[in-house]
Amino acid sequence: MLIGIVGKPNVGKSTFFKALTMIPVEIDNRPFVTIKPNYGIGYVRVKEPSFELNLKVNPRTGYIKGKYRFVPIEIMDVAGLVPGAHEGKGLGNKFLDDLRQAEGFIMVIDIVGATNEEGIYIGKGNYDPINDIKFLEEELDWWFFRIIKENLDKIIRKAKNERKSIIKELANVLSGINISEEEIREAFKELKIDEYTYDFDEKTIFELAKILRKNKKFVIAANRVDIDIDLAKNNIEKIKRGYPDKIIIPTSAQAELILKELDKQGKIEYIPGEKDIIIKGNLNDKEKKAIEIIKMIIEEFDSTGVQITLEKLVFDLLNYIPVFPVATEKYTDTEGNILPDCYLVKKGTTALDLAYKIHTELGKNFVKARELRFKKIVGKDYILENGDIIQIISSH
């Protein structure tokens, strides 16, 4: 699963990326610091089942901290977008193609309005951050428009020659940006387009692009709340009124990064997404002051928001749940490793789907499955539940 970080320049996208992944990237208070995409691994928390089972585990991927298993997620941060990027302004929007396979986006905005639409610093409160959401959505619409238009002549020609539905041909192309045939069919229905229509004007293409783009889910990270908490809160409330259907999370990527770095140095104990900060080592005066400010942020917003933003996207919007596949009733794989894997699967995934996800042969030879938490035998159509520990039993 790939998650993309998008936003205009100089809003803390690279800091957000680093806070999620701890990958060293260039960070500076100026536009277009990021030009080439940054790629790394972030993690989402899931409840670790081994504690209830009194088992000692060593995950194959990710790690365990506190009561959680942290499961890896691919993260990509791309260059900043500005209004008119689709017309070539700023760095344009061609770099968005790096995010074609992203399942969802984290849209980072400067919630205290200290940067204008081009990412130039103008002082807090001098820009309305709601404008960023408007133009970022529009630029993503134009990105979809470009992808469809670039391929449409070829799609129409092939569909016409073979007397096929244009939906099926369009789905073959748009599968590259994770858009399904069913989503395209729904868009055609909404626009009242016949699937055997082979004539499209630019207005229709853009309307189609807008509808299909909405299938790319995003969470808004209202970043830099640490600069002015009251101003941030006021702007967040304004955005909630303007976008009542969007998830907006107050965040301080800088605070999260400081906490993770101090935790790594052994000076504090901090579990991402949690409220508690336990001092373990000697902090210098600068670090003590930073911790005081961060505690105020956490007191106000319950966390730095960075971890919560990723988890809201993955679990609430993209509808993933964790499951733990094993090979034996003793919770091990074939090599004796205890609960080595945690898979993130879509809600509605069946036991048979999971078997195929693990290995094609396991799916082909599926006989039954055993859900080990409740010690029950289930069939191929059993719909997996959050936290299931599933033993797949095959004929080979």
N, C-alpha and C positions, 0 to 999 in steps of 0.2 A: 504494500500500500504506500503510495506517494502522496504527501501533502505539500502543497505549494504555499509559500509566503509571498503575498503581493502587497503593493502600496506605492505611494509616491516616494520620491527620494527624501532622505534625511528625516525619517519619522521613527527610526530605531529598528528597522527591519533586520539589519545585520546583527544588532544587539539581541533581538528576539531570537534569531536563528542560533546565535552562539549560546544564549541562555538555555535553549532547548537541547542543543547537541554537544556543547562544550568544544566545538571545533573552532580553532583560532581563525578569525577573519578580520580584515581591516575594518576599523570602525572610526568614523570621523564626523564632525559636525559640518558637513557640506554635502551638496547633491552629488549623485552618481559615483559614490565611493564603490558600490557594487556594480560591476559591468558584466563579468562572467558569472554564471550561476554558482552558488555555493551549495554543496551537497553534504548531508550528514545524517546521523541517526538520532532521533528523539525517542522518547519512551512514554507509554501510557501505563497508568497503575491499574492492576486488577487484584482482587482479593486472592492471596496465596493460600491454596487449600491444604498445603502440607502441615500447617500449624494445628489445624483441627484433627488431622490424621496422625499427628505425632510422628512425622516422617522427616528425615533429613534429605534435602534435595540440592542438586547443583544444576541449575537451568542451562540448557544447551546455548540459548541466546538470552540476552537481557540479564537482569540481576534481581536479587531480593534485598529489600531495605524496609525496615519496620515490618508492618503486616502485609506488605504488598510485593507482588512480582511486577517488575517494570518490563514491559513487552516492547520490543523495538518497532519503530515506525520510520520510514524514509521521509526526510525533510529536504525541500529545496527552496532556496531563497534566490530570487532573480532581481535584475536591475529595476529601478523605480520607474513607474509610469507617470506621465504628465498629461494634462488635457491636450487632445490633438495628437497623441502618440500614433494613432492609426494613420495620420497624415504625415508622419515622419518627425514630429516634434520630439525634443529630448533625444532619447536613444531609440525612438520608434516603438513598435510592439512586436517585432519579429522574434525577440528573445522569449516571448511567451510560449513559443513552440516547444521550448524545453519542458514546459509544464503540461504537454498534451496528455500524458498518462496520469496526471494528478487527479485523485478522486475528489478532493475538496481543497478549499483555500482558507488560509488565515489572512484576513485583510487587516493590515496594521495601519492605524491612523494616529495622528498627533492630536490627542484629545484636548490639549490645552491651547490649540490653535496658534502655535508659535512659529509655524512655517507656512509660507504661502503655497499656491497650487503647484509651483515649480520646485518646492522643497527648500526655498531660501529662507533663512531665519529672519523673522520680522518682530519677534517678541511675543510672549504669551498673550492670548486674548485678542489678537489682531486678525484672526482668520477663523471662519466658521468650519469646523471639521466635518459637518454634514455634507459640505460640498465635495469632500474627498470621496465619500461613498457614492455620490451621484456620478461623478466622472469616472471612477474606477469601474463601476458597473457598466457604464457606457463603453469604456475602452475594451472591456471583456466581450461586450456585444459585438463590437467591430472586429475583434479577433476571430470570433466564431463566423462572422460574416465573410471575412477574408478566406478562411479555410473552406467554407461552403462554395464561395464564388470561384475560387481557384480550381475546384474540382468539378464544378457543375456541368460544364460543356461535355466533359468526358463521360460523366454519369448519365446525362441525357442521351448522348449518342449510343452508349451501350444499352441502356434500357429500351430505347426506340428500336434498335436493330434486333434485339432479342425479344421484343414485346413483353418486357418485364415491368413490374411495379418500380417506380423511381425510388420508393421508400427502401426497398431491399438494396438497391445499388448505393443509395446515400448512406445506409447503415454500414455497408462494407467500408466506406471511407471514414465515417465518423466514429467507428469503433476504435480508431486510433486516438480519439480524445475521450474515450469511455462514455460514448452516447449510444444507447441501445436502439434496436429497431422499434421496440415498443414505445420508447420516448419520442422517436421521430413520428411514429404513427399518431400518437396523441397530439403532437404539434400540428400535423396536417389536419387532423379533425378539428382542432381549435380554430385554425385559419380557413377551414372549409376548402381545402385543396384536394382535388382528386388525385389518387396515387398514380394515375396514368396520364397526368398532365406533364407536358414536356416544354412548357413555355413559362418562364419566370422573369418578372421585372425586378429591379434592384430593391424596390420598396418591399416586395414580398419576401425576397431573400433576407432582408434585414429583420423583418418581423419574425421570420422563421428562426433566424440566429438568436434573437432576443429570448424567444420561448425556450429554445434548446439550451441556451446558456444557463437558464435558471435551474437546470438539472445538476449543474456544478455547485454544490453546496458550499457556503462559506460562513465563518464566524468572524465577527468584528472584534479585533483586539484594540481596545481604547487605551493606547499606550501613553506613557509618560505621566501617569497620575501623580507620580512623586513630585512633579514640578509645582503643582498647585492643586491640592485635593479638592477644595471647594469649587474651583473653576471646572475641574474635571467632572465632578458630580453633576454640576449644572448642565454641562454639555452632553453628558451621558443621558440625562433625563430628556433633553431636547431631542436627541437621536432616537430614543425609545418611542417618543411620541410620533416622530416622523417615519420610523421603520418598526412598527409594533410587532412585525412577524420575524424580525432578525434577532439573533442572539448576539448581545454585545457584552464583552467582559472587560471590566477595568483591569489594566495591567501596568506593571512596571518591570520591563525587561531588564533594566539596569539593576533593580533590587534583586531580582532572581539570579542574575549573573553573579552579583557580589556574594549572595548566600551560597551558591554552588561552589564558588572558588574558595570561600572560607571553610566550607565543609570538606572540600578536597584536601585542604591544607591541615585538616584536623583541629582547627581552632573552634569550630562549632559543629553541632550535629543538627542536620536539617534534612527533612524528607520533602522533596518537591511536592507542592500542592497542599502541604500541611501548615498549620499556624505556629507550631512550636519551634523555637530556636533555642538550643541548649548550648551554652558557652562551655567549651572544654579546654581551651588554651588561652594564651595571653594575646589579647587584642591591643593594637596600638591605638592612639587617640583618634586617628582618622577612621579606623575600623569600628571603634566604639560609637562614634558619631553616626556612621552609616547604619549600624544596627539599630540605634535609637530611632532614626527616620524610618527605617524599614518596618520596625514594630508598629509605628503609627499607621503606616500604609496597611499592614495586615490587620490591625485593629479596626480600621475603617472598612476594608473590603474583604476580609477573611483570608486572603492570600495575596501573593504578588500577581496572580491571575494567569501567569504563563502556562503552567501545567494544566490548569482548568480549561484554558482556551483549546488546547490540543485535545483534551479528553471530551469536551463538549462536542467538538467537530466529529471525532471518531465514533463516539458511543451514541450521542443524541441525534446528530444530523445524518451521519452515514450509516447508523444502525448496525454497528458491529458489536459482537459479544465474544467473551473469551471462553474457549473450551480446551480441555486437556486430554489429548489422545494418548492411550497407552496400549501395550500389547498383551499385558497379563493382568490377572486379578490382584496381583501384588503391586499394582500401580507402576510397573516398570515397562521400559521398552524391551526389545529382544536382546539387548546387551546388559540388562540389569540396572540401567539408570532409572532412578525414581523420578516420576513426573518431570521428564526432561524438557517437554515442549508445552507451549501455550499457543494455540492458534486463535487468531481473530477471524471470525466468520460472520457473514451477514445474518441478521435475524431471518428465520425461515429456512436456514440451511438444514438439510436432513442428515441422518447418520450415513446414508449412502454417499451424499455429496462430500462429506468429510472423508470417507474412505478413498474416494477418487482424488481428493485434494492431497492426501498423504502419498498415495501411489496408485497409478492406473491399475496395476494388477490386483491391488487390494480391493479396489472398487469392482473390478470384473468378477472377482471370486468371493464377493461379500455373501455371507450366510446370515449373520445377525450381529447385534451389538449388545454390549452390557453397560448400563449406566451405573457406575460403581458407587456414587454417593448414596443412592437409594437401593442398590443391589437389585436392579430390575433388568430383565431381558427386553430389548426393544428391536423393532424391525427396521427395514431400510427407509421407511417413510417417517420414522420418528423425527420430530422437529427439535433440534438441539436447544437447550436452555442455557442461560447465563451460568457459567461455572461448572458445567457438566464435565465429569471425568468419564471418558468413553473408551471402552475396550472394543475394538473391531475384531470380529471373528470371521475368518475366511476359510475356504475349502482347501487352500494351499498354505 
